[in-house]
Amino acid sequence: EKDYPGCKVYRLEQNYRSTKHILSVAHSVVRNNKQRLPKKRWTANAKGEKAKVLAFEDQIAESLYVVTSIREELHDNGRNFCDFVILYRTNAQSRVLEDALRAAGIPYIIVGGVRFYERKEIKDVLAYLRLICNPKDSISLKRVINFPLRGIGDTSVEKLEQFAQESGIPLLEAAGRADEVESISARIEAQIKQFHNLIRKYACLRVELSAGELARTLVDEIGILRKFKATGTEESYGRGENVGELLSAVDNFSKRHNSNDLEHFLEEVSLITDIDSWDDRSNAVTLMTLHSAKGLEFPVVYMTGLEEGLFPLSRSLNTNEELEEERRLFYVGATRAEERLYMTWAARRLRYGEYFENLASRFLEEVDDRFVERIDLRRTYRERPHTEHPRGSTNGRRQRQEETMPAYEDFSQDAQSFYVGCEVRHPSFGLGKIVGMDGSGETAKLSVKFYDVGVKRLLVKYAKLETVG
């Protein structure tokens, strides 16, 4: 309009897909964007049922409700599996939803992505865990001996394999004797032996640490999350979140089965991947991120994970432009629904192996109550804090979110004399103060508020903290 002031503007305002209630839900949120042309969407479709906003205790309860609701829709309304879509903001959220659908025997497909346990970063971490449990697993060893990059190329691995065959020993044992392979350079030999020592160390730690603690400490030491975070792309953030979700899966397995045996978890994962190799794609529930949903439509839509810091993403709160893009994404998700729309959130969510308290997304607050039915299905109802900043203000929310969102790093360390209020220094995070402590001695877990990067959770036995003053 600025470039061509005499042009005539035609606004495409009619929606042919959704009911009046669903369209009103979407409009009541997106109208809060300031950088948009004024327009009012309308539809000639029926008013339809009110959308539902549902609060749950955690992500397990949320996923079980989705499965139960799908079953009820199938039974009561004669729907097919292909009538449903489950939407989420980040790929990592699919894991718990996949588990619930699989347990219920409901076929599903993931559009615009791959199933959780088929993602590269998940396969890489699982290969480490399998090798720790079974030192003779040469396939897993070859997958991760150069991940993260150690400068160990295919030629060096082939020489190591030849040495192992000639000596009649497993490949991992050959790695520990790399100095006996004359054709491998001293630099590569050192990297191979360092890898061997890493695997052996964690094989010994299996009797000292729980499955969840071992997996988290391993991920910390090999630096996968730091690598993803340093890359700084949307894709790398997503990969980091997937690894964090895998750590949560290990913890959740231990709690469900009252078992800290890592092998049992790996056996379950193997069973899952075998089941996933069969899939009736002609009639299945669809799972996808909100970004992948543009242009599609389904009779029934579940928008999950509507929590501050997750949707909208915490990093989108830095600028109005990014926040408005998240709001447009909400509009896209809501208007994928033709007949029924369910919007869900969890009061706490397991991320990186720990539970974090959540606030409902500001988008749910912006929805006009005339068009939704709000249902609280938590075991214990929690009032929103009275000190909450007014709608539209991000400062209070951002501060709360920075304090509660999980960090990409979770370090640990040698035993020293630590106490709440003690000042410490970390080689990467700098100076900070201990604000919480769980346990004592080498197994103590510390919450440290670093002056530059915020709160981090640290395990004393393996981190590199030193006291100051």
N, C-alpha and C positions, 0 to 999 in steps of 0.2 A: 504493500500500500504506500510505503514511503517512496519507493522507486517509481511507481506508476500511480500517482494520486487520482487520476481520472478513471481508474479501473472500477468495475463493479464486482462486489464480493458476494459469492454464493455460499451460504453455510449449509453443510450437509448435517442436518440435525436429527433426522429421523432414524431411529434404531428399529431394525426389523427382526432382531433376535430375541431380546430379553423382555420379561414382563415389566409392568410399570413399577412395581416395588423394587425389583433388582436394579433397574435403570436409575431410580431415585437414590438408592444406596450409593451407587457409583458417582452420581452427580453431586451428592451432598459432600463427598470427600474432595473430588477434583476441583470444585468451585473455590476451594481455599487457595488454589494456586493463583498468584498475582500475574505471572507472565503468561497469560493466555488470552486469546480473543474471546470476548463475551459471547456465549451461546448456551442455549438450553436444549438438551437432548429430549426427545419425546418419542413415544411409540404408540401405535394403534393397537398393540397387543393387550391382552387382559391384564387386570391388576395383579393377579397371581397371589401366591402365599408370601407372607413376610419372610425376609431373609433371617437366618439365625446367627447370633453371636454367642459362642459357647466358651466358657472358661473351664480349664482343667487343672488338676493338681500338678501334672507333669506331662512330658511328651509321650509316655507309655499310655496313660489314660486317654490322651488325645488320639493316638493312633488306634486304640481299641474301639473308641467311639466311632471313628470313621468306618472301620470294618463292620461294626454292628449296624450303623446307619445304612451302609450299602446293602447289607443282607435284608434289612427291613424294606428298603426301596425295591429290591428285587422281588420280595414276597408280596408286598402290598400293592405295588403299582405295575408289576409285570415287566420290569425293565430288563435290559441286557447289560452285561459287564461293560460293554463299549459305550454305554450312556454316561459313564462317570469319568471325571478327571479330578486328580488330586494335585493341587498347585502348591509350590513352596518357593521361597526366595533364593535359597542356596542348595546346591547339589547334595551337600552333606546331610540335609534333613531327610533325604529319601531312605536312609538306612533303617530307621525305626519303623517307618511306614511299610517298607518292603518286608521286614520281619513279621509285622502284624498280618499283612495280606498273605504271605506265604504260610503262616501258621493256620490261617483260616481256609486255606485251599483256594484262594481267589486268584485267578490268573491276572497278570499285569504286564504292561510294557512301559518302558521309559523312552520318551520321545526327546530327541536332542541331547542324549547322553547315554551312558552305559550303567548297568546295574552296579550297585555299590561295590561288591567284592570283585568286580571285573575291572575296576579303575586302576590305572598303572601304579599310582602311589600306594594304594592299598595292597596290591600284589607285592610291591617291593618290601613293605614293612612285614607282611605275612611271611615272605621268603626269609627274612632275618629270623623271625620267631621259629619257623620250621627248622632252620639250620641249627639254632640254639637247642631245640628239642631233639634233633636227629643230626649229629655231626656227619653222618654218611650221606646226607641229602645233597648230592653234587649238583642237581638241577637248581636248587635254591641258591647254592653257593655261587654258581656261575651267573645267576641273575643279579646278585648284590655285591660281588667282590669289587666292582667298580662303581657302586652307587652308595652314597654320593661319590663324585669323581675322585679317583685316587691315582690316576695315570696308569692303571693296569689294563693294558690292551688285550685284544683277542690272542695275539701271538704269544704273549707271556702266559696266558691261561692255557693255551695249547701245549706249551712246553711243560707247564706244571702237570697237566693231565698225562702227558707222556711219562713223566717221572713217576707219577702215582701208579700208572699201569705197570711200569717196569719193576717198581718196588713192591707191588702188591699191597698198597695202602690206600685208605680213603683220600679224597682230594683235599679235605681240610687238614689232615695230618701232613700231607705233602706241602701244604702252604706253610706249616710250621717248620718245615725243613727246606724252605726255598733257597737257603744258602748253599745247599748241596747241588743245585741246578746251575751249572757253570755258565750256561748261555743266557741267564737272566741277570741284568745289570744290578749293581749294588743298590741303586736308588729304588728300582722296582721291587727288589728283594725285601727292602725295609718296609715298603708299603704292604706287601703281601703278608709279612710276618706280623705287622701291626694289626691287620685285619684278622689274622688267625688268633692273636691274643685277645682281641675284642670279643670274638665269638666264644672262646674258652672262658673268658671272665664271666659272661652272662650265663653260660651253661652252669657254672658254679653258683651263681647268684640265685638260680632257680629255687634252691632250698632255703634261701634267706628272705627273698622278697615274694610278695603276692604276685599273681599274674599281671594285675593292673600296674603295680609299682614297677615291675620289671619292664613292661612294655613302655611305660612313660619314660623311665630312666634311659632305656636304650634309644628311644626317639630323641631325647635330649642330647645324648652323647654323640650320635652320628650327625646331628644338626639339620635334620630334614626341615623342621618348621622354620628355623632361622633362614635356611636357603630359600624357602618359598616366600617368607616375609620380605627378604632382601630384594627379591625379584620385583615385587611391588605391583604386579599386574592383577587384573580381576581373576584371571585363570589361576595364577599362583596362590592367591588368597583362598580360592575355592579348594585347591589341592590341600592346602594347610588345614582347612576346615574338615576335609574328608579324613585326614590322618587323625585329627582330634576326635572325630566321631568314632573312628576305629578304637581309639583308647577308651572311649565311653562304652563301646560294645564289649570290650574285654571285662571292664568293671561290672557291667550289667549282667554278663554271663556268670561271673563269679557269685553275684548276689542271688541270681535265680536258681543256680544249682548248688549253692553253698560249697563251691569248689574253687580252689586256687591253682588247680592243675592246668597249666598252659596247654598241654597236649589235648585235654578234653575240649578246650575252646577251638583249637585248630581242627579237631575231628568234626565239630559241628559246622565250621566254616566249609570244610570239604564236602559235607553232606548238602549244605545250602547250594554250593556251586554246581553239584551234580543235579540237583532238582532244577536249578535255573537253566540248565542246558535244554530242558524241554519246556516249550511254551506254546500255548494255543493263541496265536496272535490275531486270529480272526474275531475273537470275542474276549476282550480283556480290558480291565481297568487301566486308564492311562495315568502315568505319573510324569510330571514335567515341571521345570522352573517357570516362573511367571514370564520371563523373557521369551521362552520357547512357545508360549501360548498365543502369541499375537496372530490374529486371523482365524483362529479355530473356534468351535462352539460345541457345547455339550449340554444335554438336558439338566445334569446335576453337577455342580462344581463345589469342591471343598478347597477353600483357601486356608492353609495351615500356617502355624508359626507367626501369627500376627502379634509380635512383641517388640517393644522398643529395643533397638540395637540389632534386631534380626530383620524386621520389616516395619519401619525403614531401617536399613543397615546403619550401624553406628557411624561408619565413615562417611555416610551421606549427610550427616548433620553438620558438616563443616561449612557448607554453603547453601544458600536458598535454592540455587539452581539444581544441586544434587537432590535436595529434599523434594523439590517439585517433580523431579524425574521419578522418584520413588512413588509419589502420589499418583502420577500418571500410570505407573505400573499397577498400582492398586485398581485404578479404573479399568485397565485392560483385563486384569484377573476377574473382577466382578462381572464384567459384561461378556465373559465367555459363557455365562450361565443362561440357558434358555428358560428354565422353569424353576429350579431351586438352587439357592446359594447358601452354603454353610461357611462361616468364618470362625476359626478356632484359634485359641492361644493357651499357653501353659504358664502357670504361675512360677514354675521352676523348670529348668531344662538342663539335662546332663550334657556338659560340653568339656572336652579334654579330660574326661574322667572325674569331673567334679560338678556338683549341682550349683546353679546360679539362679538367684531370684530374679524374676522378671516383672515388668509393668506391661499392661496391655498397650498395644500400639496406639499412638495418637490418632491413627486413621479410624480406629474403632470408636474413639471419642467423637470424632468429627461426623460420624454417621448419624443421620437424623433418626431419633427414636420412633418416629411415626412409621418407619419402613422396616423395622427389625424387631425380633423377639430376643431378648437377652436372657441367657440361661447360665447360672453359675453351678457347675457340676464338681467343684472342688470339695474335698472332704471337710476342709476348714475354710470358711469364708474370710478373705482378707480385705479390709478396707484400704483404699488408696490413701497414701499419706496426705494429711491436711496441708502440709508445707509444699505440696506440688505447685510448680509454677503454672500460671494460667495457660490455657490453650494457645498454641502458636509460639510460645517462648521455648527455646531449646536449651537455655543455659543450665537450668536445674536438671533437666533430663540428661544432658550431656555429661554433667559432673557425676550423676548417679551411675550412668552407664559405664563411664570410664573406670569407676571403682569396682563394678561388678562383672564386666565382660572378661572372659578368660584371656590370659596372655598366650602368645604363641610359644613362649619358652617357659619351662618349669624345671628349674635347676635344683641341684642338690650338692652335698658337701662334707668335708672332713669335720669330725666332732670338735667343737670349741665350746666356750662358755657363752651361750647366747641367752638373752632375756628380753622381754617386752620393754621397749624404750631404748634398747641398745642400738648405737649407730654402727653401720657396717659398710663395707665397700665391696663391689662386685666388678670383675674385670671388664664386663660389657655394659652393665647398667649404671655403674658409678656409685655415688653415695646414696644411702637410704637409712631408714629407721625401721626396726622390727615393731610391727603393730599387732601381731598375733602369733601364738605358738601352740602347737598341738603335739603333745608327747614330750619326750626328753631324750638326751643323748644323741647317738648317731641317727636314730630313726625319727627324730623330731621333724615336724613340718613347720616351716616358718612362713608368715605373711610379712613381706617387707615392702614398705612404701618407699620406692626410689624417687628422688627429687626430680629426675628428668623423665622417667618412663612410667611412673605410677606403681600400682601394687602388683607384685609377683609372688607366686607360691613356690617355695624352695624346699627341697628335701636335704637335710643337713649333711647326710653321709657323702653325697656325691658332688655338691656344688663347690664353688671356689670363693666363699665369703671370708672376709677378715674383719675383725672388730677394729673400730677407729677410736683412738684416744684412750 
